[in-house]
Amino acid sequence: MENLAGKCPKCGRTHLLRSREDMVVCDCWRICPICGGEMTPYLPDTAPKTYALNGLRELQVLMVCTCHSPPFYGTQKPVEVKADA
């Protein structure tokens, strides 16, 4: 069985996969780009409908890093990495 490599399109990190059908979720969306620490899930203090953007009621902020001031609010979603062709 050969190991295949897949590269994250967001951070460039290489992940090893066992087959072409395998997929991995890169953890770069949980890392703060300012301090490199792990961010925590953002829990808003009001209802999600308050955060409407262009008529969409999807929460844009997913993670927050409170290790520094002001806090960093991450909007990047998880990235699926598949084997390179």
Secondary structure as UniProt FT lines:
FT   STRAND          4..7
FT   TURN            9..11
FT   STRAND          14..17
FT   TURN            20..21
FT   STRAND          23..26
FT   HELIX           27..30
FT   TURN            33..35
FT   STRAND          40..41
FT   HELIX           48..51
FT   TURN            54..55
FT   STRAND          63..65
FT   STRAND          72..74
FT   STRAND          79..82
//
